[in-house]
Amino acid sequence: MVIMLAAVLYGAYDLFIASSSKPTNGVTLENVAGIDDLIEDASGVLEDSGSYPVYACIVASAESNWERDPF
């Protein structure tokens, strides 16, 4: 019990107290804008590629009744 209590107290300290004093990694608005551009580009590629027949097969097999439930 003492080890568990020590782990919980250290986790709370690290999460609330130590994390506020850690230096940032220099995240700037330019980096955030670059990430947003990357997400927009990836979304555009996914929309342009359309749905593949493989995905339709996966969805259809997932929705069908399974003879043996794996769970």
PyMOL Python script that loads the backbone (N, CA, C, O; Angstrom):
from pymol import cmd

cmd.read_pdbstr("""\
ATOM      1  N   MET A   1       0.818  -1.181   0.000  1.00  0.00           N
ATOM      2  CA  MET A   1       0.000   0.000   0.000  1.00  0.00           C
ATOM      3  C   MET A   1       0.871   1.257   0.000  1.00  0.00           C
ATOM      4  O   MET A   1       0.519   2.263  -0.617  1.00  0.00           O
ATOM      5  N   VAL A   2       1.988   1.194   0.683  1.00  0.00           N
ATOM      6  CA  VAL A   2       2.876   2.351   0.764  1.00  0.00           C
ATOM      7  C   VAL A   2       3.465   2.648  -0.612  1.00  0.00           C
ATOM      8  O   VAL A   2       3.575   3.811  -1.001  1.00  0.00           O
ATOM      9  N   ILE A   3       3.837   1.624  -1.339  1.00  0.00           N
ATOM     10  CA  ILE A   3       4.400   1.826  -2.675  1.00  0.00           C
ATOM     11  C   ILE A   3       3.342   2.395  -3.609  1.00  0.00           C
ATOM     12  O   ILE A   3       3.637   3.277  -4.415  1.00  0.00           O
ATOM     13  N   MET A   4       2.120   1.901  -3.510  1.00  0.00           N
ATOM     14  CA  MET A   4       1.049   2.422  -4.352  1.00  0.00           C
ATOM     15  C   MET A   4       0.778   3.886  -4.024  1.00  0.00           C
ATOM     16  O   MET A   4       0.612   4.697  -4.935  1.00  0.00           O
ATOM     17  N   LEU A   5       0.730   4.236  -2.753  1.00  0.00           N
ATOM     18  CA  LEU A   5       0.497   5.616  -2.339  1.00  0.00           C
ATOM     19  C   LEU A   5       1.631   6.522  -2.818  1.00  0.00           C
ATOM     20  O   LEU A   5       1.384   7.647  -3.253  1.00  0.00           O
ATOM     21  N   ALA A   6       2.862   6.042  -2.741  1.00  0.00           N
ATOM     22  CA  ALA A   6       4.000   6.830  -3.211  1.00  0.00           C
ATOM     23  C   ALA A   6       3.909   7.047  -4.717  1.00  0.00           C
ATOM     24  O   ALA A   6       4.207   8.140  -5.200  1.00  0.00           O
ATOM     25  N   ALA A   7       3.508   6.034  -5.461  1.00  0.00           N
ATOM     26  CA  ALA A   7       3.380   6.171  -6.915  1.00  0.00           C
ATOM     27  C   ALA A   7       2.282   7.164  -7.276  1.00  0.00           C
ATOM     28  O   ALA A   7       2.455   7.971  -8.189  1.00  0.00           O
ATOM     29  N   VAL A   8       1.158   7.115  -6.573  1.00  0.00           N
ATOM     30  CA  VAL A   8       0.056   8.041  -6.845  1.00  0.00           C
ATOM     31  C   VAL A   8       0.462   9.466  -6.502  1.00  0.00           C
ATOM     32  O   VAL A   8       0.172  10.388  -7.265  1.00  0.00           O
ATOM     33  N   LEU A   9       1.124   9.662  -5.377  1.00  0.00           N
ATOM     34  CA  LEU A   9       1.568  11.007  -4.993  1.00  0.00           C
ATOM     35  C   LEU A   9       2.598  11.559  -5.966  1.00  0.00           C
ATOM     36  O   LEU A   9       2.550  12.738  -6.318  1.00  0.00           O
ATOM     37  N   TYR A  10       3.539  10.711  -6.409  1.00  0.00           N
ATOM     38  CA  TYR A  10       4.518  11.165  -7.391  1.00  0.00           C
ATOM     39  C   TYR A  10       3.843  11.512  -8.710  1.00  0.00           C
ATOM     40  O   TYR A  10       4.206  12.503  -9.344  1.00  0.00           O
ATOM     41  N   GLY A  11       2.868  10.714  -9.135  1.00  0.00           N
ATOM     42  CA  GLY A  11       2.153  11.007 -10.375  1.00  0.00           C
ATOM     43  C   GLY A  11       1.399  12.316 -10.288  1.00  0.00           C
ATOM     44  O   GLY A  11       1.396  13.091 -11.244  1.00  0.00           O
ATOM     45  N   ALA A  12       0.754  12.580  -9.149  1.00  0.00           N
ATOM     46  CA  ALA A  12       0.044  13.846  -8.969  1.00  0.00           C
ATOM     47  C   ALA A  12       1.026  15.010  -8.969  1.00  0.00           C
ATOM     48  O   ALA A  12       0.752  16.051  -9.565  1.00  0.00           O
ATOM     49  N   TYR A  13       2.165  14.843  -8.306  1.00  0.00           N
ATOM     50  CA  TYR A  13       3.188  15.893  -8.299  1.00  0.00           C
ATOM     51  C   TYR A  13       3.693  16.164  -9.708  1.00  0.00           C
ATOM     52  O   TYR A  13       3.794  17.318 -10.126  1.00  0.00           O
ATOM     53  N   ASP A  14       4.007  15.113 -10.431  1.00  0.00           N
ATOM     54  CA  ASP A  14       4.542  15.268 -11.779  1.00  0.00           C
ATOM     55  C   ASP A  14       3.518  15.894 -12.720  1.00  0.00           C
ATOM     56  O   ASP A  14       3.878  16.699 -13.578  1.00  0.00           O
ATOM     57  N   LEU A  15       2.267  15.537 -12.570  1.00  0.00           N
ATOM     58  CA  LEU A  15       1.223  16.033 -13.456  1.00  0.00           C
ATOM     59  C   LEU A  15       0.893  17.491 -13.180  1.00  0.00           C
ATOM     60  O   LEU A  15       0.775  18.283 -14.115  1.00  0.00           O
ATOM     61  N   PHE A  16       0.742  17.862 -11.911  1.00  0.00           N
ATOM     62  CA  PHE A  16       0.253  19.189 -11.586  1.00  0.00           C
ATOM     63  C   PHE A  16       1.347  20.202 -11.271  1.00  0.00           C
ATOM     64  O   PHE A  16       1.242  21.356 -11.688  1.00  0.00           O
ATOM     65  N   ILE A  17       2.373  19.817 -10.562  1.00  0.00           N
ATOM     66  CA  ILE A  17       3.371  20.781 -10.114  1.00  0.00           C
ATOM     67  C   ILE A  17       4.572  20.829 -11.056  1.00  0.00           C
ATOM     68  O   ILE A  17       4.964  21.909 -11.501  1.00  0.00           O
ATOM     69  N   ALA A  18       5.152  19.690 -11.361  1.00  0.00           N
ATOM     70  CA  ALA A  18       6.364  19.659 -12.171  1.00  0.00           C
ATOM     71  C   ALA A  18       6.091  20.024 -13.625  1.00  0.00           C
ATOM     72  O   ALA A  18       6.968  20.574 -14.292  1.00  0.00           O
ATOM     73  N   SER A  19       4.891  19.729 -14.131  1.00  0.00           N
ATOM     74  CA  SER A  19       4.613  20.023 -15.538  1.00  0.00           C
ATOM     75  C   SER A  19       4.511  21.518 -15.790  1.00  0.00           C
ATOM     76  O   SER A  19       4.773  21.965 -16.907  1.00  0.00           O
ATOM     77  N   SER A  20       4.139  22.307 -14.785  1.00  0.00           N
ATOM     78  CA  SER A  20       4.041  23.756 -14.975  1.00  0.00           C
ATOM     79  C   SER A  20       5.406  24.411 -15.022  1.00  0.00           C
ATOM     80  O   SER A  20       5.538  25.513 -15.556  1.00  0.00           O
ATOM     81  N   SER A  21       6.433  23.757 -14.475  1.00  0.00           N
ATOM     82  CA  SER A  21       7.759  24.354 -14.475  1.00  0.00           C
ATOM     83  C   SER A  21       8.636  23.850 -15.609  1.00  0.00           C
ATOM     84  O   SER A  21       9.766  24.314 -15.762  1.00  0.00           O
ATOM     85  N   LYS A  22       8.142  22.913 -16.407  1.00  0.00           N
ATOM     86  CA  LYS A  22       8.927  22.386 -17.522  1.00  0.00           C
ATOM     87  C   LYS A  22       8.963  23.399 -18.657  1.00  0.00           C
ATOM     88  O   LYS A  22       7.949  24.030 -18.954  1.00  0.00           O
ATOM     89  N   PRO A  23      10.122  23.562 -19.295  1.00  0.00           N
ATOM     90  CA  PRO A  23      10.190  24.504 -20.414  1.00  0.00           C
ATOM     91  C   PRO A  23       9.453  23.972 -21.635  1.00  0.00           C
ATOM     92  O   PRO A  23       9.357  22.762 -21.837  1.00  0.00           O
ATOM     93  N   THR A  24       8.944  24.872 -22.432  1.00  0.00           N
ATOM     94  CA  THR A  24       8.272  24.461 -23.666  1.00  0.00           C
ATOM     95  C   THR A  24       9.304  24.141 -24.724  1.00  0.00           C
ATOM     96  O   THR A  24      10.466  24.526 -24.594  1.00  0.00           O
ATOM     97  N   ASN A  25       8.906  23.457 -25.747  1.00  0.00           N
ATOM     98  CA  ASN A  25       9.821  23.048 -26.807  1.00  0.00           C
ATOM     99  C   ASN A  25       9.880  24.062 -27.928  1.00  0.00           C
ATOM    100  O   ASN A  25      10.304  23.721 -29.032  1.00  0.00           O
ATOM    101  N   GLY A  26       9.475  25.281 -27.689  1.00  0.00           N
ATOM    102  CA  GLY A  26       9.545  26.299 -28.712  1.00  0.00           C
ATOM    103  C   GLY A  26       8.452  26.178 -29.750  1.00  0.00           C
ATOM    104  O   GLY A  26       8.693  26.465 -30.922  1.00  0.00           O
ATOM    105  N   VAL A  27       7.267  25.766 -29.363  1.00  0.00           N
ATOM    106  CA  VAL A  27       6.152  25.647 -30.284  1.00  0.00           C
ATOM    107  C   VAL A  27       5.708  27.051 -30.662  1.00  0.00           C
ATOM    108  O   VAL A  27       5.367  27.864 -29.802  1.00  0.00           O
ATOM    109  N   THR A  28       5.718  27.317 -31.943  1.00  0.00           N
ATOM    110  CA  THR A  28       5.347  28.644 -32.422  1.00  0.00           C
ATOM    111  C   THR A  28       4.084  28.544 -33.257  1.00  0.00           C
ATOM    112  O   THR A  28       3.626  27.452 -33.594  1.00  0.00           O
ATOM    113  N   LEU A  29       3.537  29.693 -33.579  1.00  0.00           N
ATOM    114  CA  LEU A  29       2.342  29.713 -34.421  1.00  0.00           C
ATOM    115  C   LEU A  29       2.632  29.191 -35.820  1.00  0.00           C
ATOM    116  O   LEU A  29       1.748  28.635 -36.471  1.00  0.00           O
ATOM    117  N   GLU A  30       3.871  29.367 -36.288  1.00  0.00           N
ATOM    118  CA  GLU A  30       4.233  28.856 -37.616  1.00  0.00           C
ATOM    119  C   GLU A  30       4.192  27.329 -37.629  1.00  0.00           C
ATOM    120  O   GLU A  30       3.748  26.723 -38.604  1.00  0.00           O
ATOM    121  N   ASN A  31       4.660  26.707 -36.534  1.00  0.00           N
ATOM    122  CA  ASN A  31       4.615  25.243 -36.457  1.00  0.00           C
ATOM    123  C   ASN A  31       3.177  24.746 -36.439  1.00  0.00           C
ATOM    124  O   ASN A  31       2.845  23.757 -37.092  1.00  0.00           O
ATOM    125  N   VAL A  32       2.332  25.435 -35.692  1.00  0.00           N
ATOM    126  CA  VAL A  32       0.930  25.038 -35.615  1.00  0.00           C
ATOM    127  C   VAL A  32       0.263  25.218 -36.976  1.00  0.00           C
ATOM    128  O   VAL A  32      -0.532  24.376 -37.392  1.00  0.00           O
ATOM    129  N   ALA A  33       0.581  26.313 -37.672  1.00  0.00           N
ATOM    130  CA  ALA A  33       0.016  26.547 -38.998  1.00  0.00           C
ATOM    131  C   ALA A  33       0.491  25.467 -39.977  1.00  0.00           C
ATOM    132  O   ALA A  33      -0.272  25.036 -40.841  1.00  0.00           O
ATOM    133  N   GLY A  34       1.736  25.035 -39.844  1.00  0.00           N
ATOM    134  CA  GLY A  34       2.258  23.977 -40.700  1.00  0.00           C
ATOM    135  C   GLY A  34       1.538  22.659 -40.472  1.00  0.00           C
ATOM    136  O   GLY A  34       1.266  21.920 -41.418  1.00  0.00           O
ATOM    137  N   ILE A  35       1.231  22.368 -39.224  1.00  0.00           N
ATOM    138  CA  ILE A  35       0.496  21.146 -38.906  1.00  0.00           C
ATOM    139  C   ILE A  35      -0.918  21.220 -39.469  1.00  0.00           C
ATOM    140  O   ILE A  35      -1.429  20.239 -40.008  1.00  0.00           O
ATOM    141  N   ASP A  36      -1.552  22.391 -39.342  1.00  0.00           N
ATOM    142  CA  ASP A  36      -2.897  22.559 -39.901  1.00  0.00           C
ATOM    143  C   ASP A  36      -2.888  22.375 -41.416  1.00  0.00           C
ATOM    144  O   ASP A  36      -3.798  21.759 -41.969  1.00  0.00           O
ATOM    145  N   ASP A  37      -1.867  22.904 -42.089  1.00  0.00           N
ATOM    146  CA  ASP A  37      -1.755  22.722 -43.541  1.00  0.00           C
ATOM    147  C   ASP A  37      -1.583  21.249 -43.897  1.00  0.00           C
ATOM    148  O   ASP A  37      -2.164  20.770 -44.871  1.00  0.00           O
ATOM    149  N   LEU A  38      -0.790  20.534 -43.111  1.00  0.00           N
ATOM    150  CA  LEU A  38      -0.587  19.109 -43.357  1.00  0.00           C
ATOM    151  C   LEU A  38      -1.891  18.337 -43.210  1.00  0.00           C
ATOM    152  O   LEU A  38      -2.185  17.449 -44.010  1.00  0.00           O
ATOM    153  N   ILE A  39      -2.670  18.674 -42.192  1.00  0.00           N
ATOM    154  CA  ILE A  39      -3.950  18.002 -41.986  1.00  0.00           C
ATOM    155  C   ILE A  39      -4.900  18.290 -43.137  1.00  0.00           C
ATOM    156  O   ILE A  39      -5.608  17.392 -43.590  1.00  0.00           O
ATOM    157  N   GLU A  40      -4.927  19.531 -43.617  1.00  0.00           N
ATOM    158  CA  GLU A  40      -5.790  19.876 -44.752  1.00  0.00           C
ATOM    159  C   GLU A  40      -5.370  19.139 -46.012  1.00  0.00           C
ATOM    160  O   GLU A  40      -6.222  18.670 -46.767  1.00  0.00           O
ATOM    161  N   ASP A  41      -4.059  19.029 -46.251  1.00  0.00           N
ATOM    162  CA  ASP A  41      -3.572  18.306 -47.426  1.00  0.00           C
ATOM    163  C   ASP A  41      -3.942  16.824 -47.353  1.00  0.00           C
ATOM    164  O   ASP A  41      -4.378  16.239 -48.344  1.00  0.00           O
ATOM    165  N   ALA A  42      -3.764  16.221 -46.172  1.00  0.00           N
ATOM    166  CA  ALA A  42      -4.097  14.804 -46.022  1.00  0.00           C
ATOM    167  C   ALA A  42      -5.590  14.579 -46.196  1.00  0.00           C
ATOM    168  O   ALA A  42      -6.001  13.587 -46.797  1.00  0.00           O
ATOM    169  N   SER A  43      -6.405  15.489 -45.679  1.00  0.00           N
ATOM    170  CA  SER A  43      -7.853  15.356 -45.845  1.00  0.00           C
ATOM    171  C   SER A  43      -8.238  15.472 -47.310  1.00  0.00           C
ATOM    172  O   SER A  43      -9.120  14.752 -47.775  1.00  0.00           O
ATOM    173  N   GLY A  44      -7.594  16.361 -48.037  1.00  0.00           N
ATOM    174  CA  GLY A  44      -7.877  16.505 -49.462  1.00  0.00           C
ATOM    175  C   GLY A  44      -7.524  15.259 -50.247  1.00  0.00           C
ATOM    176  O   GLY A  44      -8.265  14.858 -51.144  1.00  0.00           O
ATOM    177  N   VAL A  45      -6.410  14.647 -49.920  1.00  0.00           N
ATOM    178  CA  VAL A  45      -6.000  13.419 -50.607  1.00  0.00           C
ATOM    179  C   VAL A  45      -6.991  12.302 -50.322  1.00  0.00           C
ATOM    180  O   VAL A  45      -7.352  11.544 -51.222  1.00  0.00           O
ATOM    181  N   LEU A  46      -7.431  12.198 -49.076  1.00  0.00           N
ATOM    182  CA  LEU A  46      -8.379  11.141 -48.735  1.00  0.00           C
ATOM    183  C   LEU A  46      -9.723  11.348 -49.419  1.00  0.00           C
ATOM    184  O   LEU A  46     -10.362  10.378 -49.828  1.00  0.00           O
ATOM    185  N   GLU A  47     -10.162  12.594 -49.548  1.00  0.00           N
ATOM    186  CA  GLU A  47     -11.431  12.859 -50.223  1.00  0.00           C
ATOM    187  C   GLU A  47     -11.338  12.590 -51.718  1.00  0.00           C
ATOM    188  O   GLU A  47     -12.294  12.102 -52.320  1.00  0.00           O
ATOM    189  N   ASP A  48     -10.199  12.904 -52.321  1.00  0.00           N
ATOM    190  CA  ASP A  48     -10.028  12.714 -53.760  1.00  0.00           C
ATOM    191  C   ASP A  48      -9.892  11.244 -54.132  1.00  0.00           C
ATOM    192  O   ASP A  48     -10.289  10.849 -55.228  1.00  0.00           O
ATOM    193  N   SER A  49      -9.341  10.432 -53.242  1.00  0.00           N
ATOM    194  CA  SER A  49      -9.090   9.041 -53.600  1.00  0.00           C
ATOM    195  C   SER A  49     -10.363   8.211 -53.622  1.00  0.00           C
ATOM    196  O   SER A  49     -10.378   7.139 -54.228  1.00  0.00           O
ATOM    197  N   GLY A  50     -11.413   8.664 -52.992  1.00  0.00           N
ATOM    198  CA  GLY A  50     -12.668   7.926 -53.001  1.00  0.00           C
ATOM    199  C   GLY A  50     -12.600   6.700 -52.125  1.00  0.00           C
ATOM    200  O   GLY A  50     -11.589   6.437 -51.473  1.00  0.00           O
ATOM    201  N   SER A  51     -13.672   5.965 -52.117  1.00  0.00           N
ATOM    202  CA  SER A  51     -13.679   4.754 -51.302  1.00  0.00           C
ATOM    203  C   SER A  51     -13.259   3.574 -52.165  1.00  0.00           C
ATOM    204  O   SER A  51     -13.667   3.444 -53.319  1.00  0.00           O
ATOM    205  N   TYR A  52     -12.454   2.741 -51.591  1.00  0.00           N
ATOM    206  CA  TYR A  52     -11.957   1.580 -52.296  1.00  0.00           C
ATOM    207  C   TYR A  52     -12.872   0.395 -52.037  1.00  0.00           C
ATOM    208  O   TYR A  52     -13.518   0.338 -50.991  1.00  0.00           O
ATOM    209  N   PRO A  53     -12.943  -0.550 -52.965  1.00  0.00           N
ATOM    210  CA  PRO A  53     -13.772  -1.742 -52.755  1.00  0.00           C
ATOM    211  C   PRO A  53     -13.349  -2.559 -51.538  1.00  0.00           C
ATOM    212  O   PRO A  53     -14.178  -3.233 -50.927  1.00  0.00           O
ATOM    213  N   VAL A  54     -12.065  -2.505 -51.182  1.00  0.00           N
ATOM    214  CA  VAL A  54     -11.585  -3.249 -50.021  1.00  0.00           C
ATOM    215  C   VAL A  54     -12.267  -2.740 -48.755  1.00  0.00           C
ATOM    216  O   VAL A  54     -12.672  -3.526 -47.898  1.00  0.00           O
ATOM    217  N   TYR A  55     -12.390  -1.422 -48.646  1.00  0.00           N
ATOM    218  CA  TYR A  55     -13.042  -0.842 -47.470  1.00  0.00           C
ATOM    219  C   TYR A  55     -14.510  -1.260 -47.412  1.00  0.00           C
ATOM    220  O   TYR A  55     -15.026  -1.540 -46.330  1.00  0.00           O
ATOM    221  N   ALA A  56     -15.177  -1.304 -48.537  1.00  0.00           N
ATOM    222  CA  ALA A  56     -16.571  -1.736 -48.570  1.00  0.00           C
ATOM    223  C   ALA A  56     -16.693  -3.191 -48.124  1.00  0.00           C
ATOM    224  O   ALA A  56     -17.641  -3.552 -47.427  1.00  0.00           O
ATOM    225  N   CYS A  57     -15.751  -4.012 -48.519  1.00  0.00           N
ATOM    226  CA  CYS A  57     -15.759  -5.424 -48.120  1.00  0.00           C
ATOM    227  C   CYS A  57     -15.531  -5.561 -46.617  1.00  0.00           C
ATOM    228  O   CYS A  57     -16.172  -6.383 -45.962  1.00  0.00           O
ATOM    229  N   ILE A  58     -14.621  -4.761 -46.071  1.00  0.00           N
ATOM    230  CA  ILE A  58     -14.339  -4.810 -44.638  1.00  0.00           C
ATOM    231  C   ILE A  58     -15.576  -4.411 -43.850  1.00  0.00           C
ATOM    232  O   ILE A  58     -15.932  -5.066 -42.871  1.00  0.00           O
ATOM    233  N   VAL A  59     -16.231  -3.338 -44.276  1.00  0.00           N
ATOM    234  CA  VAL A  59     -17.421  -2.871 -43.565  1.00  0.00           C
ATOM    235  C   VAL A  59     -18.540  -3.889 -43.672  1.00  0.00           C
ATOM    236  O   VAL A  59     -19.244  -4.145 -42.695  1.00  0.00           O
ATOM    237  N   ALA A  60     -18.707  -4.467 -44.840  1.00  0.00           N
ATOM    238  CA  ALA A  60     -19.776  -5.452 -45.021  1.00  0.00           C
ATOM    239  C   ALA A  60     -19.533  -6.688 -44.161  1.00  0.00           C
ATOM    240  O   ALA A  60     -20.468  -7.225 -43.566  1.00  0.00           O
ATOM    241  N   SER A  61     -18.295  -7.138 -44.094  1.00  0.00           N
ATOM    242  CA  SER A  61     -18.022  -8.325 -43.282  1.00  0.00           C
ATOM    243  C   SER A  61     -18.122  -8.017 -41.793  1.00  0.00           C
ATOM    244  O   SER A  61     -18.487  -8.891 -41.007  1.00  0.00           O
ATOM    245  N   ALA A  62     -17.806  -6.799 -41.399  1.00  0.00           N
ATOM    246  CA  ALA A  62     -17.927  -6.438 -39.988  1.00  0.00           C
ATOM    247  C   ALA A  62     -19.383  -6.340 -39.564  1.00  0.00           C
ATOM    248  O   ALA A  62     -19.715  -6.632 -38.415  1.00  0.00           O
ATOM    249  N   GLU A  63     -20.252  -5.932 -40.476  1.00  0.00           N
ATOM    250  CA  GLU A  63     -21.667  -5.782 -40.149  1.00  0.00           C
ATOM    251  C   GLU A  63     -22.443  -7.088 -40.238  1.00  0.00           C
ATOM    252  O   GLU A  63     -23.542  -7.186 -39.692  1.00  0.00           O
ATOM    253  N   SER A  64     -21.896  -8.092 -40.911  1.00  0.00           N
ATOM    254  CA  SER A  64     -22.622  -9.348 -41.059  1.00  0.00           C
ATOM    255  C   SER A  64     -22.612 -10.131 -39.746  1.00  0.00           C
ATOM    256  O   SER A  64     -21.794  -9.872 -38.862  1.00  0.00           O
ATOM    257  N   ASN A  65     -23.531 -11.091 -39.631  1.00  0.00           N
ATOM    258  CA  ASN A  65     -23.589 -11.936 -38.434  1.00  0.00           C
ATOM    259  C   ASN A  65     -22.443 -12.927 -38.466  1.00  0.00           C
ATOM    260  O   ASN A  65     -22.190 -13.562 -39.490  1.00  0.00           O
ATOM    261  N   TRP A  66     -21.763 -13.058 -37.368  1.00  0.00           N
ATOM    262  CA  TRP A  66     -20.637 -13.965 -37.266  1.00  0.00           C
ATOM    263  C   TRP A  66     -21.114 -15.268 -36.657  1.00  0.00           C
ATOM    264  O   TRP A  66     -21.884 -15.265 -35.697  1.00  0.00           O
ATOM    265  N   GLU A  67     -20.652 -16.396 -37.220  1.00  0.00           N
ATOM    266  CA  GLU A  67     -21.044 -17.687 -36.701  1.00  0.00           C
ATOM    267  C   GLU A  67     -20.414 -17.930 -35.329  1.00  0.00           C
ATOM    268  O   GLU A  67     -21.073 -18.431 -34.418  1.00  0.00           O
ATOM    269  N   ARG A  68     -19.156 -17.578 -35.189  1.00  0.00           N
ATOM    270  CA  ARG A  68     -18.469 -17.738 -33.925  1.00  0.00           C
ATOM    271  C   ARG A  68     -18.052 -16.362 -33.436  1.00  0.00           C
ATOM    272  O   ARG A  68     -17.261 -15.687 -34.096  1.00  0.00           O
ATOM    273  N   ASP A  69     -18.554 -15.945 -32.321  1.00  0.00           N
ATOM    274  CA  ASP A  69     -18.219 -14.641 -31.751  1.00  0.00           C
ATOM    275  C   ASP A  69     -16.833 -14.721 -31.098  1.00  0.00           C
ATOM    276  O   ASP A  69     -16.640 -15.524 -30.184  1.00  0.00           O
ATOM    277  N   PRO A  70     -15.873 -13.916 -31.539  1.00  0.00           N
ATOM    278  CA  PRO A  70     -14.527 -14.001 -30.968  1.00  0.00           C
ATOM    279  C   PRO A  70     -14.453 -13.447 -29.556  1.00  0.00           C
ATOM    280  O   PRO A  70     -13.439 -13.615 -28.879  1.00  0.00           O
ATOM    281  N   PHE A  71     -15.494 -12.801 -29.111  1.00  0.00           N
ATOM    282  CA  PHE A  71     -15.454 -12.222 -27.774  1.00  0.00           C
ATOM    283  C   PHE A  71     -16.333 -13.019 -26.867  1.00  0.00           C
ATOM    284  O   PHE A  71     -16.447 -12.703 -25.682  1.00  0.00           O
TER     285      PHE A  71
END
""", "prot")
cmd.dss("prot")
cmd.show_as("cartoon", "prot")
cmd.util.cbc("prot")
cmd.orient("prot")
